Amino acid sequence: MKDANREKAREEARKRAEDEAKKSPADRKTPPEFGSDKDFQLVQALNQLKGRPVLISKTQVVENKEEKKEN
């Protein structure tokens, strides 16, 4: 039974990989570029080290509010 489930998952992963490979390079998901000026976490860490004001991530605040509503 485990082998059948494993084979099924493996086949699905292979199909996804093939579909992703067929896409043009512009359409593929690009990994995040670490160290760029758009790296929010890095910029805020540098602000902390330099004694500048640090911004709070707005996505985290939204997630926290949704969690509180569920509880």
PDB file of N, H, CA, C and O in Angstrom:
ATOM      1  N   MET A   1       0.831  -1.198   0.000  1.00  0.00           N
ATOM      2  CA  MET A   1       0.000   0.000   0.000  1.00  0.00           C
ATOM      3  C   MET A   1       0.875   1.262   0.000  1.00  0.00           C
ATOM      4  O   MET A   1       0.610   2.211  -0.737  1.00  0.00           O
ATOM      5  N   LYS A   2       1.917   1.255   0.836  1.00  0.00           N
ATOM      6  H   LYS A   2       2.132   0.484   1.435  1.00  0.00           H
ATOM      7  CA  LYS A   2       2.796   2.412   0.903  1.00  0.00           C
ATOM      8  C   LYS A   2       3.490   2.633  -0.427  1.00  0.00           C
ATOM      9  O   LYS A   2       3.673   3.771  -0.860  1.00  0.00           O
ATOM     10  N   ASP A   3       3.877   1.540  -1.073  1.00  0.00           N
ATOM     11  H   ASP A   3       3.729   0.616  -0.720  1.00  0.00           H
ATOM     12  CA  ASP A   3       4.573   1.664  -2.351  1.00  0.00           C
ATOM     13  C   ASP A   3       3.671   2.263  -3.422  1.00  0.00           C
ATOM     14  O   ASP A   3       4.137   3.041  -4.254  1.00  0.00           O
ATOM     15  N   ALA A   4       2.397   1.915  -3.413  1.00  0.00           N
ATOM     16  H   ALA A   4       2.019   1.283  -2.737  1.00  0.00           H
ATOM     17  CA  ALA A   4       1.462   2.463  -4.397  1.00  0.00           C
ATOM     18  C   ALA A   4       1.296   3.964  -4.188  1.00  0.00           C
ATOM     19  O   ALA A   4       1.292   4.731  -5.150  1.00  0.00           O
ATOM     20  N   ASN A   5       1.159   4.380  -2.939  1.00  0.00           N
ATOM     21  H   ASN A   5       1.162   3.757  -2.157  1.00  0.00           H
ATOM     22  CA  ASN A   5       1.026   5.814  -2.637  1.00  0.00           C
ATOM     23  C   ASN A   5       2.301   6.558  -3.002  1.00  0.00           C
ATOM     24  O   ASN A   5       2.257   7.664  -3.539  1.00  0.00           O
ATOM     25  N   ARG A   6       3.425   5.945  -2.707  1.00  0.00           N
ATOM     26  H   ARG A   6       3.461   5.046  -2.270  1.00  0.00           H
ATOM     27  CA  ARG A   6       4.711   6.575  -3.017  1.00  0.00           C
ATOM     28  C   ARG A   6       4.884   6.726  -4.523  1.00  0.00           C
ATOM     29  O   ARG A   6       5.340   7.767  -4.995  1.00  0.00           O
ATOM     30  N   GLU A   7       4.527   5.703  -5.271  1.00  0.00           N
ATOM     31  H   GLU A   7       4.157   4.857  -4.888  1.00  0.00           H
ATOM     32  CA  GLU A   7       4.641   5.754  -6.735  1.00  0.00           C
ATOM     33  C   GLU A   7       3.713   6.814  -7.317  1.00  0.00           C
ATOM     34  O   GLU A   7       4.086   7.534  -8.243  1.00  0.00           O
ATOM     35  N   LYS A   8       2.503   6.906  -6.770  1.00  0.00           N
ATOM     36  H   LYS A   8       2.200   6.321  -6.018  1.00  0.00           H
ATOM     37  CA  LYS A   8       1.545   7.901  -7.247  1.00  0.00           C
ATOM     38  C   LYS A   8       2.084   9.316  -6.997  1.00  0.00           C
ATOM     39  O   LYS A   8       2.022  10.163  -7.888  1.00  0.00           O
ATOM     40  N   ALA A   9       2.604   9.574  -5.814  1.00  0.00           N
ATOM     41  H   ALA A   9       2.655   8.885  -5.091  1.00  0.00           H
ATOM     42  CA  ALA A   9       3.160  10.885  -5.489  1.00  0.00           C
ATOM     43  C   ALA A   9       4.374  11.175  -6.363  1.00  0.00           C
ATOM     44  O   ALA A   9       4.570  12.305  -6.809  1.00  0.00           O
ATOM     45  N   ARG A  10       5.173  10.164  -6.602  1.00  0.00           N
ATOM     46  H   ARG A  10       5.013   9.246  -6.240  1.00  0.00           H
ATOM     47  CA  ARG A  10       6.359  10.339  -7.436  1.00  0.00           C
ATOM     48  C   ARG A  10       5.972  10.691  -8.875  1.00  0.00           C
ATOM     49  O   ARG A  10       6.598  11.546  -9.502  1.00  0.00           O
ATOM     50  N   GLU A  11       4.950  10.032  -9.382  1.00  0.00           N
ATOM     51  H   GLU A  11       4.443   9.338  -8.872  1.00  0.00           H
ATOM     52  CA  GLU A  11       4.479  10.297 -10.746  1.00  0.00           C
ATOM     53  C   GLU A  11       3.916  11.715 -10.866  1.00  0.00           C
ATOM     54  O   GLU A  11       4.163  12.399 -11.860  1.00  0.00           O
ATOM     55  N   GLU A  12       3.165  12.155  -9.860  1.00  0.00           N
ATOM     56  H   GLU A  12       2.965  11.599  -9.053  1.00  0.00           H
ATOM     57  CA  GLU A  12       2.617  13.511  -9.874  1.00  0.00           C
ATOM     58  C   GLU A  12       3.733  14.550  -9.828  1.00  0.00           C
ATOM     59  O   GLU A  12       3.665  15.564 -10.523  1.00  0.00           O
ATOM     60  N   ALA A  13       4.750  14.306  -9.019  1.00  0.00           N
ATOM     61  H   ALA A  13       4.804  13.483  -8.455  1.00  0.00           H
ATOM     62  CA  ALA A  13       5.879  15.231  -8.932  1.00  0.00           C
ATOM     63  C   ALA A  13       6.629  15.285 -10.261  1.00  0.00           C
ATOM     64  O   ALA A  13       7.072  16.352 -10.685  1.00  0.00           O
ATOM     65  N   ARG A  14       6.768  14.145 -10.910  1.00  0.00           N
ATOM     66  H   ARG A  14       6.407  13.278 -10.566  1.00  0.00           H
ATOM     67  CA  ARG A  14       7.449  14.103 -12.199  1.00  0.00           C
ATOM     68  C   ARG A  14       6.682  14.898 -13.240  1.00  0.00           C
ATOM     69  O   ARG A  14       7.280  15.629 -14.029  1.00  0.00           O
ATOM     70  N   LYS A  15       5.352  14.761 -13.247  1.00  0.00           N
ATOM     71  H   LYS A  15       4.866  14.167 -12.606  1.00  0.00           H
ATOM     72  CA  LYS A  15       4.520  15.510 -14.197  1.00  0.00           C
ATOM     73  C   LYS A  15       4.623  17.013 -13.953  1.00  0.00           C
ATOM     74  O   LYS A  15       4.700  17.794 -14.901  1.00  0.00           O
ATOM     75  N   ARG A  16       4.626  17.420 -12.679  1.00  0.00           N
ATOM     76  H   ARG A  16       4.564  16.786 -11.908  1.00  0.00           H
ATOM     77  CA  ARG A  16       4.759  18.855 -12.367  1.00  0.00           C
ATOM     78  C   ARG A  16       6.105  19.380 -12.838  1.00  0.00           C
ATOM     79  O   ARG A  16       6.199  20.487 -13.369  1.00  0.00           O
ATOM     80  N   ALA A  17       7.144  18.582 -12.640  1.00  0.00           N
ATOM     81  H   ALA A  17       7.068  17.683 -12.208  1.00  0.00           H
ATOM     82  CA  ALA A  17       8.480  19.006 -13.059  1.00  0.00           C
ATOM     83  C   ALA A  17       8.556  19.124 -14.575  1.00  0.00           C
ATOM     84  O   ALA A  17       9.175  20.053 -15.094  1.00  0.00           O
ATOM     85  N   GLU A  18       7.934  18.192 -15.289  1.00  0.00           N
ATOM     86  H   GLU A  18       7.431  17.437 -14.868  1.00  0.00           H
ATOM     87  CA  GLU A  18       7.918  18.256 -16.749  1.00  0.00           C
ATOM     88  C   GLU A  18       7.149  19.485 -17.229  1.00  0.00           C
ATOM     89  O   GLU A  18       7.590  20.170 -18.152  1.00  0.00           O
ATOM     90  N   ASP A  19       6.011  19.765 -16.611  1.00  0.00           N
ATOM     91  H   ASP A  19       5.653  19.208 -15.861  1.00  0.00           H
ATOM     92  CA  ASP A  19       5.219  20.941 -16.988  1.00  0.00           C
ATOM     93  C   ASP A  19       6.005  22.231 -16.742  1.00  0.00           C
ATOM     94  O   ASP A  19       5.962  23.155 -17.554  1.00  0.00           O
ATOM     95  N   GLU A  20       6.719  22.286 -15.623  1.00  0.00           N
ATOM     96  H   GLU A  20       6.754  21.536 -14.963  1.00  0.00           H
ATOM     97  CA  GLU A  20       7.520  23.470 -15.303  1.00  0.00           C
ATOM     98  C   GLU A  20       8.660  23.628 -16.306  1.00  0.00           C
ATOM     99  O   GLU A  20       9.005  24.749 -16.680  1.00  0.00           O
ATOM    100  N   ALA A  21       9.243  22.516 -16.742  1.00  0.00           N
ATOM    101  H   ALA A  21       8.963  21.605 -16.438  1.00  0.00           H
ATOM    102  CA  ALA A  21      10.352  22.562 -17.695  1.00  0.00           C
ATOM    103  C   ALA A  21       9.886  23.023 -19.078  1.00  0.00           C
ATOM    104  O   ALA A  21      10.668  23.601 -19.833  1.00  0.00           O
ATOM    105  N   LYS A  22       8.625  22.772 -19.409  1.00  0.00           N
ATOM    106  H   LYS A  22       7.991  22.302 -18.796  1.00  0.00           H
ATOM    107  CA  LYS A  22       8.089  23.173 -20.714  1.00  0.00           C
ATOM    108  C   LYS A  22       7.840  24.677 -20.798  1.00  0.00           C
ATOM    109  O   LYS A  22       7.782  25.237 -21.892  1.00  0.00           O
ATOM    110  N   LYS A  23       7.692  25.331 -19.645  1.00  0.00           N
ATOM    111  H   LYS A  23       7.740  24.875 -18.755  1.00  0.00           H
ATOM    112  CA  LYS A  23       7.421  26.764 -19.638  1.00  0.00           C
ATOM    113  C   LYS A  23       8.655  27.532 -20.103  1.00  0.00           C
ATOM    114  O   LYS A  23       9.788  27.076 -19.949  1.00  0.00           O
ATOM    115  N   SER A  24       8.406  28.698 -20.670  1.00  0.00           N
ATOM    116  H   SER A  24       7.485  29.068 -20.795  1.00  0.00           H
ATOM    117  CA  SER A  24       9.528  29.542 -21.073  1.00  0.00           C
ATOM    118  C   SER A  24      10.204  30.095 -19.815  1.00  0.00           C
ATOM    119  O   SER A  24       9.565  30.189 -18.767  1.00  0.00           O
ATOM    120  N   PRO A  25      11.467  30.455 -19.903  1.00  0.00           N
ATOM    121  CA  PRO A  25      12.168  30.976 -18.714  1.00  0.00           C
ATOM    122  C   PRO A  25      11.478  32.189 -18.085  1.00  0.00           C
ATOM    123  O   PRO A  25      11.560  32.378 -16.872  1.00  0.00           O
ATOM    124  N   ALA A  26      10.811  32.999 -18.876  1.00  0.00           N
ATOM    125  H   ALA A  26      10.744  32.845 -19.862  1.00  0.00           H
ATOM    126  CA  ALA A  26      10.132  34.181 -18.338  1.00  0.00           C
ATOM    127  C   ALA A  26       8.907  33.802 -17.504  1.00  0.00           C
ATOM    128  O   ALA A  26       8.533  34.527 -16.582  1.00  0.00           O
ATOM    129  N   ASP A  27       8.280  32.659 -17.831  1.00  0.00           N
ATOM    130  H   ASP A  27       8.585  32.071 -18.580  1.00  0.00           H
ATOM    131  CA  ASP A  27       7.071  32.240 -17.126  1.00  0.00           C
ATOM    132  C   ASP A  27       7.356  31.424 -15.870  1.00  0.00           C
ATOM    133  O   ASP A  27       6.467  31.251 -15.036  1.00  0.00           O
ATOM    134  N   ARG A  28       8.558  30.927 -15.725  1.00  0.00           N
ATOM    135  H   ARG A  28       9.280  31.067 -16.403  1.00  0.00           H
ATOM    136  CA  ARG A  28       8.902  30.106 -14.561  1.00  0.00           C
ATOM    137  C   ARG A  28       8.993  30.964 -13.311  1.00  0.00           C
ATOM    138  O   ARG A  28       9.284  32.159 -13.368  1.00  0.00           O
ATOM    139  N   LYS A  29       8.737  30.323 -12.185  1.00  0.00           N
ATOM    140  H   LYS A  29       8.501  29.352 -12.138  1.00  0.00           H
ATOM    141  CA  LYS A  29       8.882  31.007 -10.913  1.00  0.00           C
ATOM    142  C   LYS A  29      10.363  31.203 -10.654  1.00  0.00           C
ATOM    143  O   LYS A  29      11.156  30.265 -10.747  1.00  0.00           O
ATOM    144  N   THR A  30      10.721  32.426 -10.328  1.00  0.00           N
ATOM    145  H   THR A  30      10.077  33.188 -10.252  1.00  0.00           H
ATOM    146  CA  THR A  30      12.121  32.689 -10.034  1.00  0.00           C
ATOM    147  C   THR A  30      12.330  32.663  -8.531  1.00  0.00           C
ATOM    148  O   THR A  30      11.491  33.160  -7.780  1.00  0.00           O
ATOM    149  N   PRO A  31      13.415  32.101  -8.092  1.00  0.00           N
ATOM    150  CA  PRO A  31      13.688  32.100  -6.649  1.00  0.00           C
ATOM    151  C   PRO A  31      13.965  33.518  -6.174  1.00  0.00           C
ATOM    152  O   PRO A  31      14.404  34.354  -6.964  1.00  0.00           O
ATOM    153  N   PRO A  32      13.721  33.803  -4.913  1.00  0.00           N
ATOM    154  CA  PRO A  32      13.973  35.152  -4.410  1.00  0.00           C
ATOM    155  C   PRO A  32      15.452  35.498  -4.505  1.00  0.00           C
ATOM    156  O   PRO A  32      16.318  34.640  -4.333  1.00  0.00           O
ATOM    157  N   GLU A  33      15.722  36.753  -4.778  1.00  0.00           N
ATOM    158  H   GLU A  33      15.019  37.450  -4.918  1.00  0.00           H
ATOM    159  CA  GLU A  33      17.094  37.207  -4.875  1.00  0.00           C
ATOM    160  C   GLU A  33      17.507  37.771  -3.517  1.00  0.00           C
ATOM    161  O   GLU A  33      17.089  38.859  -3.121  1.00  0.00           O
ATOM    162  N   PHE A  34      18.330  37.007  -2.824  1.00  0.00           N
ATOM    163  H   PHE A  34      18.670  36.123  -3.145  1.00  0.00           H
ATOM    164  CA  PHE A  34      18.753  37.408  -1.490  1.00  0.00           C
ATOM    165  C   PHE A  34      19.774  38.537  -1.576  1.00  0.00           C
ATOM    166  O   PHE A  34      20.649  38.543  -2.442  1.00  0.00           O
ATOM    167  N   GLY A  35      19.644  39.475  -0.674  1.00  0.00           N
ATOM    168  H   GLY A  35      18.933  39.470   0.029  1.00  0.00           H
ATOM    169  CA  GLY A  35      20.591  40.573  -0.623  1.00  0.00           C
ATOM    170  C   GLY A  35      20.231  41.745  -1.516  1.00  0.00           C
ATOM    171  O   GLY A  35      20.977  42.722  -1.571  1.00  0.00           O
ATOM    172  N   SER A  36      19.110  41.675  -2.215  1.00  0.00           N
ATOM    173  H   SER A  36      18.503  40.881  -2.170  1.00  0.00           H
ATOM    174  CA  SER A  36      18.717  42.790  -3.072  1.00  0.00           C
ATOM    175  C   SER A  36      18.079  43.887  -2.221  1.00  0.00           C
ATOM    176  O   SER A  36      17.833  43.695  -1.030  1.00  0.00           O
ATOM    177  N   ASP A  37      17.817  45.024  -2.834  1.00  0.00           N
ATOM    178  H   ASP A  37      18.017  45.180  -3.801  1.00  0.00           H
ATOM    179  CA  ASP A  37      17.187  46.121  -2.101  1.00  0.00           C
ATOM    180  C   ASP A  37      15.719  45.818  -1.797  1.00  0.00           C
ATOM    181  O   ASP A  37      15.090  46.546  -1.030  1.00  0.00           O
ATOM    182  N   LYS A  38      15.170  44.767  -2.381  1.00  0.00           N
ATOM    183  H   LYS A  38      15.681  44.176  -3.005  1.00  0.00           H
ATOM    184  CA  LYS A  38      13.785  44.370  -2.117  1.00  0.00           C
ATOM    185  C   LYS A  38      13.694  43.305  -1.024  1.00  0.00           C
ATOM    186  O   LYS A  38      12.597  42.847  -0.703  1.00  0.00           O
ATOM    187  N   ASP A  39      14.813  42.912  -0.459  1.00  0.00           N
ATOM    188  H   ASP A  39      15.704  43.284  -0.720  1.00  0.00           H
ATOM    189  CA  ASP A  39      14.862  41.912   0.607  1.00  0.00           C
ATOM    190  C   ASP A  39      14.460  42.603   1.916  1.00  0.00           C
ATOM    191  O   ASP A  39      15.297  43.191   2.601  1.00  0.00           O
ATOM    192  N   PHE A  40      13.181  42.524   2.248  1.00  0.00           N
ATOM    193  H   PHE A  40      12.501  42.047   1.692  1.00  0.00           H
ATOM    194  CA  PHE A  40      12.618  43.258   3.390  1.00  0.00           C
ATOM    195  C   PHE A  40      13.336  42.911   4.686  1.00  0.00           C
ATOM    196  O   PHE A  40      13.712  43.798   5.452  1.00  0.00           O
ATOM    197  N   GLN A  41      13.522  41.632   4.925  1.00  0.00           N
ATOM    198  H   GLN A  41      13.217  40.912   4.302  1.00  0.00           H
ATOM    199  CA  GLN A  41      14.116  41.213   6.182  1.00  0.00           C
ATOM    200  C   GLN A  41      15.546  41.735   6.324  1.00  0.00           C
ATOM    201  O   GLN A  41      15.944  42.167   7.406  1.00  0.00           O
ATOM    202  N   LEU A  42      16.312  41.698   5.245  1.00  0.00           N
ATOM    203  H   LEU A  42      15.989  41.347   4.366  1.00  0.00           H
ATOM    204  CA  LEU A  42      17.684  42.209   5.284  1.00  0.00           C
ATOM    205  C   LEU A  42      17.696  43.713   5.527  1.00  0.00           C
ATOM    206  O   LEU A  42      18.477  44.204   6.342  1.00  0.00           O
ATOM    207  N   VAL A  43      16.844  44.439   4.832  1.00  0.00           N
ATOM    208  H   VAL A  43      16.210  44.040   4.170  1.00  0.00           H
ATOM    209  CA  VAL A  43      16.801  45.895   4.996  1.00  0.00           C
ATOM    210  C   VAL A  43      16.455  46.262   6.432  1.00  0.00           C
ATOM    211  O   VAL A  43      17.047  47.183   6.996  1.00  0.00           O
ATOM    212  N   GLN A  44      15.506  45.555   7.028  1.00  0.00           N
ATOM    213  H   GLN A  44      15.025  44.807   6.570  1.00  0.00           H
ATOM    214  CA  GLN A  44      15.114  45.863   8.401  1.00  0.00           C
ATOM    215  C   GLN A  44      16.218  45.492   9.388  1.00  0.00           C
ATOM    216  O   GLN A  44      16.407  46.181  10.390  1.00  0.00           O
ATOM    217  N   ALA A  45      16.940  44.421   9.119  1.00  0.00           N
ATOM    218  H   ALA A  45      16.787  43.861   8.305  1.00  0.00           H
ATOM    219  CA  ALA A  45      18.065  44.042   9.979  1.00  0.00           C
ATOM    220  C   ALA A  45      19.155  45.116   9.920  1.00  0.00           C
ATOM    221  O   ALA A  45      19.736  45.479  10.943  1.00  0.00           O
ATOM    222  N   LEU A  46      19.420  45.612   8.730  1.00  0.00           N
ATOM    223  H   LEU A  46      18.948  45.317   7.899  1.00  0.00           H
ATOM    224  CA  LEU A  46      20.413  46.678   8.590  1.00  0.00           C
ATOM    225  C   LEU A  46      19.957  47.947   9.299  1.00  0.00           C
ATOM    226  O   LEU A  46      20.764  48.635   9.926  1.00  0.00           O
ATOM    227  N   ASN A  47      18.661  48.261   9.202  1.00  0.00           N
ATOM    228  H   ASN A  47      18.006  47.703   8.693  1.00  0.00           H
ATOM    229  CA  ASN A  47      18.126  49.426   9.916  1.00  0.00           C
ATOM    230  C   ASN A  47      18.329  49.267  11.422  1.00  0.00           C
ATOM    231  O   ASN A  47      18.707  50.218  12.106  1.00  0.00           O
ATOM    232  N   GLN A  48      18.076  48.063  11.936  1.00  0.00           N
ATOM    233  H   GLN A  48      17.769  47.290  11.381  1.00  0.00           H
ATOM    234  CA  GLN A  48      18.256  47.790  13.370  1.00  0.00           C
ATOM    235  C   GLN A  48      19.708  48.023  13.777  1.00  0.00           C
ATOM    236  O   GLN A  48      19.988  48.664  14.790  1.00  0.00           O
ATOM    237  N   LEU A  49      20.621  47.494  12.974  1.00  0.00           N
ATOM    238  H   LEU A  49      20.394  46.974  12.151  1.00  0.00           H
ATOM    239  CA  LEU A  49      22.044  47.639  13.294  1.00  0.00           C
ATOM    240  C   LEU A  49      22.513  49.082  13.220  1.00  0.00           C
ATOM    241  O   LEU A  49      23.403  49.485  13.968  1.00  0.00           O
ATOM    242  N   LYS A  50      21.924  49.857  12.329  1.00  0.00           N
ATOM    243  H   LYS A  50      21.200  49.530  11.721  1.00  0.00           H
ATOM    244  CA  LYS A  50      22.327  51.251  12.156  1.00  0.00           C
ATOM    245  C   LYS A  50      21.578  52.197  13.088  1.00  0.00           C
ATOM    246  O   LYS A  50      21.831  53.402  13.079  1.00  0.00           O
ATOM    247  N   GLY A  51      20.659  51.664  13.892  1.00  0.00           N
ATOM    248  H   GLY A  51      20.453  50.685  13.899  1.00  0.00           H
ATOM    249  CA  GLY A  51      19.913  52.488  14.833  1.00  0.00           C
ATOM    250  C   GLY A  51      18.760  53.240  14.204  1.00  0.00           C
ATOM    251  O   GLY A  51      18.245  54.188  14.798  1.00  0.00           O
ATOM    252  N   ARG A  52      18.347  52.842  13.026  1.00  0.00           N
ATOM    253  H   ARG A  52      18.765  52.072  12.544  1.00  0.00           H
ATOM    254  CA  ARG A  52      17.227  53.482  12.336  1.00  0.00           C
ATOM    255  C   ARG A  52      15.913  52.796  12.741  1.00  0.00           C
ATOM    256  O   ARG A  52      15.933  51.694  13.290  1.00  0.00           O
ATOM    257  N   PRO A  53      14.781  53.441  12.472  1.00  0.00           N
ATOM    258  CA  PRO A  53      13.499  52.803  12.777  1.00  0.00           C
ATOM    259  C   PRO A  53      13.302  51.534  11.950  1.00  0.00           C
ATOM    260  O   PRO A  53      13.649  51.473  10.771  1.00  0.00           O
ATOM    261  N   VAL A  54      12.738  50.533  12.603  1.00  0.00           N
ATOM    262  H   VAL A  54      12.456  50.582  13.561  1.00  0.00           H
ATOM    263  CA  VAL A  54      12.475  49.254  11.950  1.00  0.00           C
ATOM    264  C   VAL A  54      10.977  49.138  11.693  1.00  0.00           C
ATOM    265  O   VAL A  54      10.166  49.372  12.589  1.00  0.00           O
ATOM    266  N   LEU A  55      10.617  48.776  10.463  1.00  0.00           N
ATOM    267  H   LEU A  55      11.275  48.586   9.735  1.00  0.00           H
ATOM    268  CA  LEU A  55       9.210  48.602  10.102  1.00  0.00           C
ATOM    269  C   LEU A  55       8.748  47.199  10.437  1.00  0.00           C
ATOM    270  O   LEU A  55       9.531  46.249  10.413  1.00  0.00           O
ATOM    271  N   ILE A  56       7.470  47.080  10.749  1.00  0.00           N
ATOM    272  H   ILE A  56       6.835  47.852  10.769  1.00  0.00           H
ATOM    273  CA  ILE A  56       6.871  45.782  11.010  1.00  0.00           C
ATOM    274  C   ILE A  56       6.246  45.289   9.713  1.00  0.00           C
ATOM    275  O   ILE A  56       5.590  46.050   9.001  1.00  0.00           O
ATOM    276  N   SER A  57       6.451  44.019   9.414  1.00  0.00           N
ATOM    277  H   SER A  57       6.983  43.401   9.992  1.00  0.00           H
ATOM    278  CA  SER A  57       5.889  43.438   8.210  1.00  0.00           C
ATOM    279  C   SER A  57       4.372  43.489   8.278  1.00  0.00           C
ATOM    280  O   SER A  57       3.776  43.047   9.260  1.00  0.00           O
ATOM    281  N   LYS A  58       3.751  44.023   7.247  1.00  0.00           N
ATOM    282  H   LYS A  58       4.235  44.383   6.449  1.00  0.00           H
ATOM    283  CA  LYS A  58       2.295  44.134   7.213  1.00  0.00           C
ATOM    284  C   LYS A  58       1.644  42.774   6.985  1.00  0.00           C
ATOM    285  O   LYS A  58       0.515  42.564   7.429  1.00  0.00           O
ATOM    286  N   THR A  59       2.310  41.852   6.316  1.00  0.00           N
ATOM    287  H   THR A  59       3.227  42.022   5.956  1.00  0.00           H
ATOM    288  CA  THR A  59       1.730  40.525   6.082  1.00  0.00           C
ATOM    289  C   THR A  59       1.597  39.769   7.391  1.00  0.00           C
ATOM    290  O   THR A  59       0.612  39.056   7.584  1.00  0.00           O
ATOM    291  N   GLN A  60       2.546  39.898   8.287  1.00  0.00           N
ATOM    292  H   GLN A  60       3.346  40.476   8.130  1.00  0.00           H
ATOM    293  CA  GLN A  60       2.481  39.209   9.570  1.00  0.00           C
ATOM    294  C   GLN A  60       1.330  39.747  10.415  1.00  0.00           C
ATOM    295  O   GLN A  60       0.646  38.981  11.094  1.00  0.00           O
ATOM    296  N   VAL A  61       1.115  41.051  10.375  1.00  0.00           N
ATOM    297  H   VAL A  61       1.670  41.673   9.824  1.00  0.00           H
ATOM    298  CA  VAL A  61       0.038  41.670  11.150  1.00  0.00           C
ATOM    299  C   VAL A  61      -1.306  41.147  10.664  1.00  0.00           C
ATOM    300  O   VAL A  61      -2.181  40.857  11.480  1.00  0.00           O
ATOM    301  N   VAL A  62      -1.488  41.020   9.354  1.00  0.00           N
ATOM    302  H   VAL A  62      -0.777  41.256   8.692  1.00  0.00           H
ATOM    303  CA  VAL A  62      -2.739  40.528   8.794  1.00  0.00           C
ATOM    304  C   VAL A  62      -2.960  39.090   9.213  1.00  0.00           C
ATOM    305  O   VAL A  62      -4.078  38.725   9.578  1.00  0.00           O
ATOM    306  N   GLU A  63      -1.929  38.264   9.171  1.00  0.00           N
ATOM    307  H   GLU A  63      -1.021  38.560   8.875  1.00  0.00           H
ATOM    308  CA  GLU A  63      -2.060  36.866   9.562  1.00  0.00           C
ATOM    309  C   GLU A  63      -2.424  36.751  11.031  1.00  0.00           C
ATOM    310  O   GLU A  63      -3.253  35.917  11.394  1.00  0.00           O
ATOM    311  N   ASN A  64      -1.824  37.568  11.883  1.00  0.00           N
ATOM    312  H   ASN A  64      -1.150  38.246  11.589  1.00  0.00           H
ATOM    313  CA  ASN A  64      -2.120  37.516  13.315  1.00  0.00           C
ATOM    314  C   ASN A  64      -3.570  37.889  13.585  1.00  0.00           C
ATOM    315  O   ASN A  64      -4.218  37.259  14.420  1.00  0.00           O
ATOM    316  N   LYS A  65      -4.091  38.893  12.901  1.00  0.00           N
ATOM    317  H   LYS A  65      -3.564  39.405  12.222  1.00  0.00           H
ATOM    318  CA  LYS A  65      -5.476  39.296  13.107  1.00  0.00           C
ATOM    319  C   LYS A  65      -6.423  38.184  12.688  1.00  0.00           C
ATOM    320  O   LYS A  65      -7.431  37.956  13.357  1.00  0.00           O
ATOM    321  N   GLU A  66      -6.122  37.480  11.585  1.00  0.00           N
ATOM    322  H   GLU A  66      -5.303  37.665  11.042  1.00  0.00           H
ATOM    323  CA  GLU A  66      -6.963  36.394  11.135  1.00  0.00           C
ATOM    324  C   GLU A  66      -6.945  35.239  12.130  1.00  0.00           C
ATOM    325  O   GLU A  66      -7.976  34.604  12.356  1.00  0.00           O
ATOM    326  N   GLU A  67      -5.797  34.961  12.721  1.00  0.00           N
ATOM    327  H   GLU A  67      -4.960  35.477  12.537  1.00  0.00           H
ATOM    328  CA  GLU A  67      -5.689  33.890  13.696  1.00  0.00           C
ATOM    329  C   GLU A  67      -6.514  34.212  14.936  1.00  0.00           C
ATOM    330  O   GLU A  67      -7.159  33.327  15.499  1.00  0.00           O
ATOM    331  N   LYS A  68      -6.498  35.476  15.368  1.00  0.00           N
ATOM    332  H   LYS A  68      -5.974  36.195  14.911  1.00  0.00           H
ATOM    333  CA  LYS A  68      -7.252  35.867  16.550  1.00  0.00           C
ATOM    334  C   LYS A  68      -8.754  35.739  16.310  1.00  0.00           C
ATOM    335  O   LYS A  68      -9.495  35.376  17.224  1.00  0.00           O
ATOM    336  N   LYS A  69      -9.209  36.032  15.096  1.00  0.00           N
ATOM    337  H   LYS A  69      -8.607  36.328  14.354  1.00  0.00           H
ATOM    338  CA  LYS A  69     -10.628  35.912  14.774  1.00  0.00           C
ATOM    339  C   LYS A  69     -11.092  34.460  14.831  1.00  0.00           C
ATOM    340  O   LYS A  69     -12.218  34.175  15.240  1.00  0.00           O
ATOM    341  N   GLU A  70     -10.214  33.543  14.417  1.00  0.00           N
ATOM    342  H   GLU A  70      -9.299  33.774  14.085  1.00  0.00           H
ATOM    343  CA  GLU A  70     -10.571  32.124  14.416  1.00  0.00           C
ATOM    344  C   GLU A  70     -10.679  31.582  15.820  1.00  0.00           C
ATOM    345  O   GLU A  70     -11.490  30.689  16.068  1.00  0.00           O
ATOM    346  N   ASN A  71      -9.876  32.098  16.761  1.00  0.00           N
ATOM    347  H   ASN A  71      -9.218  32.823  16.560  1.00  0.00           H
ATOM    348  CA  ASN A  71      -9.859  31.570  18.135  1.00  0.00           C
ATOM    349  C   ASN A  71     -10.998  32.069  18.890  1.00  0.00           C
ATOM    350  O   ASN A  71     -11.154  31.735  20.064  1.00  0.00           O
TER     351      ASN A  71
END
